[in-house]
Amino acid sequence: MGTDEEIDKEFNSVCRTIWGYTLDDFDDDRIAKEDHDWLDELTARRAYRYAAEKGYDLGDYVNGEMVSDWWGFVWMILAEDRGLLTPERSMTNGY
């Protein structure tokens, strides 16, 4: 396991590869309060199920668990589902 900085760098690299964006590219105020509440109450089991419903797999098959930053990945999946992963909605474009 690496330092927090190394883990964040790797997480951002994976997000950029999958979606072209990272969590840093968006203001989390763009997610509705109901979604924030849902994320706050999210369990690993519900996260895994939600991701699978959206076509993503949060399994870490090397370690036989879930990926360590499953919550962050679910945030990205939710942002994609809500239409926030577009150039027009990116903070890099003033949003």
Number of C-alpha atoms within 10 A of each C-alpha: 5 8 8 9 9 11 14 13 12 13 18 18 14 15 18 13 11 11 13 14 20 20 16 11 16 21 13 13 8 14 15 11 11 9 15 15 10 11 16 10 9 15 13 14 9 12 19 20 15 18 17 13 10 13 9 14 16 21 15 11 9 8 8 8 10 17 18 13 12 18 18 17 22 22 18 21 21 19 19 14 11 13 10 18 20 12 13 11 16 17 12 12 10 8 12
